[in-house]
Amino acid sequence: MMAIIDGMRSMLTGHWFWGAVTLVCLTWYSTVTVYVAIKGAGDIRRMLRRLSEANEEGR
C-alpha cells in the first residue's frame, strides 16, 4: 500500500501535468459513473412500475 502512495506522490511532484490530468480524468469518470447509475436505477424503477400497472390492468 505504501508503494502505491509513494508512486502517486512521485507522479504528482515529478510529473505534475500528467498527475493532474489523471486526477481530472478519474474524477470525471467517477462522476459520470455515479450519475448514470442513479439515473439508470430511476429508469428501471419507473419501467417496473409501468409494467406492474399494465399487468394489473390485464394488458
KALIN-V75113 format. One line per field, one symbol per residue. burial: 1 if it has 24 or more other ideal C-beta (glycine too) atoms within 12 Angstrom, else 0. A space follows every 10 residues. Layout:
burial->???
This chain:
burial->0000000000 0000000000 0000000000 0000000000 0000000000 000000000
